[in-house]
Amino acid sequence: MPQEIEKQYKEILKQYLMKQTERNLYEGQNFSRQLIKKNIAPDEVISIHKATLEEMFPELPMNVWNSFDLLIEMMIRYGLAHAEHQSLLQQQEEMKVEMDLAAKVQRTLLKTTRPKINGLEIGLVSVPARKMNGDYIYFLSDNLNNAGVAVADVIGKGIPAALCMSMIKYGMDSLQDVATDPKKVLDVINRIVEKSVNDDMFISMFYGRYNVENSLFTYATAGHEPALFYNAQNDEFTELHAKGLLLGVVANVSYEQHAVTMEAGDFVVMMTDGVTECRTDEGFIDPKIVITLIHSMRHEPAQTIVDSVFKELEKMQNFELRDDFTLVIFKKTS
């Protein structure tokens, strides 16, 4: 400890022991800030404290001085642990700042525009469980006769997942023709992903395209959650299945393509497993509950449906999402 600091501390301690005023305590508090700035360890302060007391009260029993020796040894360990703790806190804060920045960059880079198609409502909610979103939505449309949507989910989270999403956007940006068949879209994206990401990163993806002229919703899937088709006339839901391997597994994959005709009131529900595999403390929520929630809102606008379903499922999970949550609805209104 610098001699000047040692001298100041001795004087503050002597003044306090003689007068014991609030001013003396205030001076001690202010002096502690200097100790922190100069990185003075707690054990050094105790050593000076002990030496000062020995000068002022040499008649104190030996047990008192021995107790200070124990305290000094404890403070040495405490000081090391405290310094390590502070270092970890600083690292965590730096990581938080970096993650906030990465999340902001992700939202900016992966931004997409919701189509505006006559006779079609589009509802969307996508909420990350953490800072970075492992789900991704991409719209492809001519804002006239066709509206396409890609719903992707990376098997993995964090920054690596976000980087995978940039590959999806890169591939989708290269598809200028909105009339491209969904199976062709998946084929193009799969080739890009297979070349660009690690072997342990896989992506599931659903791609659907609605055409106004023939009211067809055409779709294909790469190992993704099946979409739900609601038939208003029959008042029933059916799953839209199609065979297709996850993106990034192998370069050459043949994807199936199917289509359904939509009438007024019909809608297609696309989602990630954060919707179908919602979990509470008691376990997974029954998938039928999701269908029941959607059915209860079937006459509402598409955006109202997705917002309401999210709020209800979030409530069931005590407002703590355990996975990224994405829900998209294409609803034919006329």
DORO-279833 format. One record per atom (N, C-alpha, C): y, x, z. Coordinates in steps of 0.001 Angstrom, whole numbers, plus 500000, padded with zeros to 6 digits. Atoms other than C-alpha are relative to their C-alpha. Example, Ala and Ser with C-alpha at 12.3 -4.5 7.8 and 13.67 -1.06 7.14 Angstrom:
BEGIN
498810500890500000
495500512300507800
501200500900500000
498810499180499940
498940513670507140
501090499230500730
REM end
This chain:
BEGIN
498812500851500000
500000500000500000
501254500898500000
498755499210500016
503497501383499156
500653500016501375
499405499843498670
505340502668502218
501103498967500259
498917500956499832
508314500375501605
499462498613500358
500626501297499716
506067497309501569
499427499997501413
500590499879498667
504266498540504684
501081499884501079
498897500033499045
507574499065506474
500566498584500148
499472501364499958
508832495575505540
499083499073500773
500949500889499329
505659493896506739
500023500235501514
499960499691498574
505762495708510099
501223499374500663
498768500553499441
509353494604510643
499919498474500106
500137501459499976
508595490973509744
499074499560501132
500956500345498946
505603490921512084
500628500183501378
499375499740498698
507574492483514973
501043498930500335
498971501009499770
510441490027514515
499382498650500363
500648501285499708
508090487063514509
499409499983501414
500624499956498676
506194488186517636
501042499948501116
498958500009498978
509482488625519489
500745498658500050
499149501185500041
511315485482518332
499236498705499679
500826501159500398
508734483120516696
500853498804499569
499145501063500524
511345481081514810
499516499566498618
500325500497501335
511071479013511651
500485500971498932
499460499036500958
513201481593509903
499029501171499821
500976498912500085
510659484302510744
498813499598499126
501122500494500818
507869482161509230
500394499927498525
499512500116501380
509970481522506126
500060501371499341
499955498637500539
510535485273505697
498599500503499663
501385499608500268
506772485801505947
499453499358498735
500457500688501216
506120483207503272
500579500644498750
499358499357501152
508620484822500922
499412501381499737
500555498654500146
507178488257501607
498609499956499369
501354500115500576
503694487045500652
500037499983498474
499861500008501465
504952486493497099
500117501429499470
499899498595500424
505857490179496891
498628500675500026
501344499429499898
502361491102498049
499142499619498803
500774500479501151
500841488981495274
500456500699498725
499459499356501196
503170490428492620
499568501457499889
500373498577499989
502298493972493666
498494500194500142
501467499958499990
498588493082493751
499451500704501255
500456499447498722
498164494011497431
498798499197500476
501225500685499591
494629493182498573
500116499487501438
499940500558498642
494096491003501697
499598501011501071
500455499040498988
492224493813503498
501074501045500310
498913499044499751
495224496138503064
501033499396500948
499033500671499130
497506493583504695
499484499968501434
500589500056498650
495116493190507634
500029501385500660
499954498641499455
494962496990508068
501374500315500569
498637499777499521
498752497163508369
500281499117501213
499828500912498877
498693494135510658
499392500608501268
500692499390498870
496192495911512944
500772501223500512
499278498779499607
498134499198512920
501291499658500733
498758500410499353
501364497390513855
499741499509501417
500336500515498679
499716495585516761
499592501130500947
500395498858499166
498227498880518002
501236500728500544
498763499365499564
501767500316518149
500690499166501082
499282500883499091
503141497270519949
499208499694501277
500823500388498849
500216496457522269
498773500919500121
501117499048499915
498093499579522819
499003499664501104
500863500301498873
496622498078525990
498970498903499697
500943501072500325
494687495325524161
498562500515500045
501408499589499882
490911495383524722
499440500491498664
500625499443501192
488720497313522283
499361498913499134
500629501088500762
486956494079521292
500955499378498981
499003500561500921
490192492874519736
500105500871498747
499893499096501154
490474495986517528
498719499962499152
501269500102500740
486768495716516599
499949498733499144
499995501259500769
487317492137515513
500798500155498709
499217499743501209
489963493359513053
499178500772498966
500858499245500927
487445495799511577
499061499065499251
500869500988500651
485082492901510900
500780499180498973
499171500804500909
487889490867509354
500352500780498737
499665499160501159
488857493776507094
498820500064499030
501183499943500857
485287494108505808
499785498674499264
500140501316500634
485145490371505162
501020499808498889
498938500184500974
488441490430503320
499802500867498752
500303499169501174
487262493260501067
499126499211499041
500889500813500838
484433491038499813
500726498767499464
499250501187500412
486696488029499761
500976500327498871
499029499610501023
489326489892497752
499365500197498645
500705499794501269
486799490917495115
499578498672499389
500445501313500489
485379487398494865
501185499169499519
498807500765500379
488869485899494758
500565500492498671
499496499443501264
489948488252491975
499129499561498832
500912500440501064
486842487361489970
500207498523499699
499762501437500175
487489483671490550
501271499750499198
498735500157500723
491076483988489356
499857500399498538
500229499561501371
489906485862486285
499273498918499201
500733501073500671
487455483082485456
500897498801499720
499066501108500208
490146480453485927
500927500277498823
499115499627501105
492420482352483551
499263499899498661
500798500097501227
489621482610480984
499778498546499603
500201501418500281
488933478888481300
501265499362499439
498743500545500480
492587478084480820
500270500452498563
499817499501501362
492760480306477741
499061499292499035
500962500688500850
489607478669476379
500429498557499747
499527501379500149
491071475208477022
501119499931498972
498896499965500966
494213476137475096
499452500183498581
500602499753501313
492086477468472233
499275498758499485
500726501204500410
489915474323472206
500967498888499607
498986501004500350
492993472073472210
500567500280498613
499474499622501310
494346474011469250
498967499745498913
501063500206500982
490982473908467452
499816498516499707
500145501439500187
490719470143468018
501148499443499155
498843500444500781
494230469661466633
499855500411498540
500221499526501373
493408471779463586
498914499165499325
501076500813500562
490188469812463096
500515498637499543
499471501322500363
492021466489463148
500886500071498762
499101499846501154
494544467811460643
499232500285498720
500735499590501190
492109469453458237
499053498924499504
501016500972500396
489538466654458276
500560498592499855
499373501317500127
492039463834457958
499595499334498686
500364500753501197
491041461110455495
500776498688499986
499195501220500156
492786457993454152
499104498781499805
500783501225500104
491323454530454668
500380499233498730
499699500705501253
491032452677451324
500609498618500230
499463501368500001
492907449481450553
499473499284498762
500672500704501092
490691447228448440
500117498499500238
499893501458499877
491342443537447794
498636499382500314
501230500702499650
488737441374449475
499070500804500895
500845499170499143
487416444184451692
500791500479501205
499427499478498771
488246444900455313
499194501211500466
500675498802499501
487466448308456758
500421500240501444
499749499708498591
487160448838460497
499432501363500346
500453498646499665
486866452324461967
500410500372501413
499698499358498728
486632453892465411
499112501230500102
500751498745499856
485603457516465954
500604500770501168
499506499390498767
485937459020469442
499066501132500419
500851498882499568
484669462486470408
499699499927501488
500359499949498583
482810462914473688
500732501139500687
499273498855499470
484583466262474128
501200500263499109
498812499683500800
487479468059472476
499704499918498506
500345499930501408
485732468715469175
499065498851499641
500801501134500447
484208465855467205
498856500475499113
501164499655500814
480666466325465885
499683498946498960
500126501049501015
481002463123463838
501123500170498976
498969499883501018
482897462935460578
499953498805499058
499846501111500945
484191460127458381
500841500482498821
499239499638501200
485320460649454802
499992498796499047
499888501117500944
486626457913452489
500295500535498602
499775499666501402
486515458165448709
500255498687499267
499662501300500589
488291455393446791
501019500143498884
498957500086501023
490330454468443750
501028498934500363
499106501058499510
492062451730445810
500142498861499000
499985501076500987
491174449291443041
498670499252499996
501303500666500106
487492448545442464
498900500625500857
501060499303499270
485554451079444515
500505500598501311
499707499367498716
485519452214448138
498716500620500519
501165499307499476
483094454856449334
500284500586501365
499827499422498676
482507456158452840
498795500866500350
501042499107499492
480538459091454231
500092500011501516
500077499941498536
479430458934457859
499017501119500330
500838498824499741
478117462307459044
499957500325501485
500194499621498598
476779463643462328
499295501349500032
500598498676499889
476148467312463070
499075500044501205
500926499791498889
473108468147465200
500455501274500696
499344498890499321
475074470350467564
501438499607500260
498643500364499609
478522470266469145
500916501224499975
499049498906499854
481643472324469605
500540500514498676
499355499398501166
483320474677467158
499026500188498835
500926499894501134
480150475403465076
499846498679499258
500112501317500633
479829471659464457
501249499694499172
498750500248500715
483486471453463467
500050500787498695
500030499194501222
482993474270460959
499076499372498963
500898500698500932
480068472362459451
500724498836499343
499265501134500542
482352469385459018
500945500438498883
499117499516501060
484713471513456955
499236500146498690
500835499918501195
481805472057454537
499843498616499360
500113501374500502
481379468283454246
501279499613499262
498723500358500638
485070467824453486
500177500752498682
499891499201501220
485003470642450965
499184499363498880
500857500608501008
482102468993449170
500518498654499528
499501501322500372
483591465508449270
501275500104499168
498774499811500788
486930466780447974
499687500354498551
500362499604501364
485090468134444952
499507498819499165
500493501187500712
483827464642444054
501179499101499648
498834500770500422
486712463159442123
499653498605499498
500402501281500568
484738460307440548
499430499108501091
500425500882498927
484505457509443096
498760499190499617
501155500771500460
481835455830440961
498702500809500056
501198499173499883
479414458717441597
498972499328500892
501053500652499220
476080457342442816
499830500678501355
500203499436498659
475454457806446564
498922501084500052
501054498977499970
472232459738445907
500491501315499398
499415498807500592
474210462157443718
500966500659500973
499076499473499001
476850462532446427
499239500824501039
500795499294499000
474196463498448967
499385501271499430
500584498823500640
472616465908446512
501022501142499943
498941498982500084
475926467737445991
500302500572501375
499675499548498639
476723467888449716
498868500831500579
501152499262499477
473211469044450560
499955501427499470
500018498656500580
473429471996448178
501080500886500632
498912499237499382
476757473063449688
499640500380501433
500355499758498598
475536472725453273
498876501023500107
501157499104499944
472256474522452579
500416501452499779
499535498640500281
474157477553451272
500997500516501031
498830499606499213
476950477545453828
499809500047501512
500130500049498541
475590476904457333
498732500705500452
501163499331499427
473081478568459646
498756499125499906
501268500720500107
469420477633459548
499789499025501149
500198500871498841
469687476004462980
501022498867500070
499017501083500047
472522473633461962
499599498999498935
500363501063500927
471569470328460374
500979498842500134
499046501112500030
473639467330459393
499322498763499438
500442501274500550
472660463703458984
501215499321499371
498857500621500682
474774461636456625
499563498724499287
500171501257500733
475023458101455276
501177499881499046
498905500232500939
476995457422452116
499810498643499331
500034501326500620
477822453918450922
501225499765499138
498890500287500914
479969452614448087
500021498507499676
499850501424500323
481307449100447632
500778499855498704
499355500267501285
482208447829444159
500468498547499970
499406501337499978
484556444850443902
499474499123498869
500344500795501179
483512443747440391
498639499318500120
501329500615499875
479838443156441191
499602499718501452
500237500238498563
480131442907445020
498761500726500519
501164499230499580
477430445556445371
500395501099500992
499879498872499087
477151447889448312
498787500889499748
501068499063500357
475126450869447117
499986501136501018
500047499014498913
473882453430449619
498811500948499871
501078499015499876
471746456489450303
500206500691501345
499886499377498680
471010458400453490
499236501311500060
500653498704499762
470142461926454570
499635500061501481
500491499967498631
468186461395457770
500913499368501029
499014500585499095
470972459289459264
499518498664500557
500274501315499428
470923456185461442
500110498940498902
499884501052501025
470170453154459229
501205499114500276
498886500932499853
473176450951458590
499435498594500218
500389501398499806
473080447253459480
500741499137498994
499379500938500932
473711444536456918
499950498606500621
499944501359499460
474903441182458227
500168499009498858
499971501059501005
474148438230455957
500550498748500672
499330501120499346
476590435466456902
499292498679499741
500653501263500326
474709432685455097
498752499775500852
501225500111499195
471449433418456933
500240500319501474
499640499616498636
473246434617460093
498960500963500582
500993499038499517
470954437624460426
500362501419499570
499806498585500283
470992441409460507
498715500590499434
501134499206500492
468724443705458494
500437501459499937
499691498575500067
468526447485458551
499921500484498552
499965499440501348
469415449387455385
499333501378500031
500772498755499968
466698452029455087
499976500653498613
500180499225501228
466424454765452479
499466501370500413
500580498704499663
464360457941452474
500916501139499562
499180498835500340
466160461264452531
500004500995501134
500064498936499011
465904464588454339
501397500364500490
498733499518499454
468654465932456602
500657501014499065
499279499028500822
471358467969454870
499778501404500546
500088498605499606
470885471723454898
498617500529500266
501368499544499735
467106471882455292
499467500797498820
500401499322501237
466186472750451701
501003499646498910
498981500192501044
468229473004448520
499729498788499120
500328501067500941
466378470525446316
499354498827500732
500490501212499336
465976467055447786
500264498799499099
499827501230500763
465449463722446060
500333498872500969
499562501065499106
467415460980447806
499810498623499357
500131501372500473
466582457302447482
501359499307499994
498767500781500058
469301454840446543
499649498519499895
500226501445500011
469400451108447221
501343499277499995
498768500779500031
471928448293447011
499755498588500529
500034501400499566
472703444903448553
501239499309499439
498873500793500479
474911442134447185
500688499354501186
499240500542498876
477672441063449546
500748498728499589
499247501238500164
479102437564449835
501074499943501080
498925500130499022
482175436424451740
499423499825501407
500484500064498626
481609436967455461
498936501032500316
500999498954499790
478944439626454934
500703501312500378
499448498677499713
479489443093456337
498885501011500259
500917498886499773
477825446494456615
500543500822501164
499625499230498816
477847448383459914
499371501388499893
500471498610500056
477583452190459701
500388500694501293
499754499422498676
477332454318462823
499285501336500156
500730498788499614
476180457544464463
499156499668501227
500895500285498881
473595457876467211
500731499900501330
499213500222498793
476403457884469769
500191498530500294
499938501457499831
476417454110469222
498627499455500374
501346500556499800
472691453407469042
499279500589501207
500668499352498870
471761455801471853
500947500171501178
499121499978498837
474391454979474451
499155500076501270
500759499809498763
473248456050477914
500826499692501236
499414500216498683
474009454905481425
499208500835500998
500747499263498979
472798456363484719
498553499518500086
501349500568499946
469754454079484409
499167500317498755
500732499687501224
468833455207480885
500727499495498767
499395500430501264
469441454214477256
500272498499500007
499677501412500179
471149450932476441
499119499430498886
500840500648501002
468894448542474531
500804499819498714
499276500142501280
469908448733470817
500330498547499651
499737501415500280
469712444932470705
501343499566500577
498704500331499404
472779444861472942
501122500273499008
498986499667501006
474792446574470190
500075498904498941
500039501061501007
473670443982467658
500585498707500549
499473501218499375
474451441157470089
501518500047500095
498546499843499905
477959442530470647
500663499789498638
499433500136501350
478610442805466917
499908498557499533
500198501391500424
477189439339466302
501006499064500659
499058500862499278
479448437798468940
501412500090499425
498667499790500575
482466439169467056
500001499824498483
500210499992501458
481187438447463520
501102499309499209
498950500722500742
484051436108462602
501359500701500104
498740499285499806
486744438590463677
500221501019498877
499741498930500984
488470441152461409
499179501243500336
500866498827499840
486528444379460888
500500500943501083
499471499068498999
488868446503463012
499856499432501405
500168500636498689
488724444003465883
498563500148500483
501419499877499642
484912444147465801
499707501395500550
500340498641499563
484668447943466042
500717500357501302
499261499708498767
487381448156468725
499341499316501202
500599500758498899
485715445474470853
498647500578500394
501316499422499714
482241446999470535
500157501323500746
499775498726499316
483573450411471526
500395499788501458
499533500236498632
485365449048474592
498862499518500902
501102500521499195
482271447169475781
498967501083500308
500987498938499781
479899450099475300
500566501111500882
499357499006499142
482390452480476899
499956499527501453
500034500566498651
482559450153479913
498593500112500600
501383499913499528
478753450092480167
499638501416500426
500273498594499677
478800453906480331
500971500536501050
499036499609498969
481404453907483130
501113500872499425
498888499333500692
483998455134480626
499783501504499869
500339498585500187
482191458451480182
499052500134498815
500827499852501195
480961459066476636
499121501238500124
500919498872499948
477878461280476525
499738500577498610
500144499520501377
477958461634472741
501167499474499190
498935500468500886
480473461308469923
499671498588499511
500176501421500322
480989457647469039
500741499682498709
499374500378501278
481610456527465447
499400498705499478
500431501306500495
481446453008464067
500920499596498845
499234500398501191
482538451851460586
499426498689499476
500435501280500562
482422448350459106
500721499735498683
499478500522501275
482870447223455504
499705498504499998
500181501460499945
483454443448455567
500641499349498779
499500500715501185
483777441303452453
500657498714500465
499250501201499567
486445438642452976
500150498981498882
499867500951501118
486593437089449495
499280500543498757
REM end
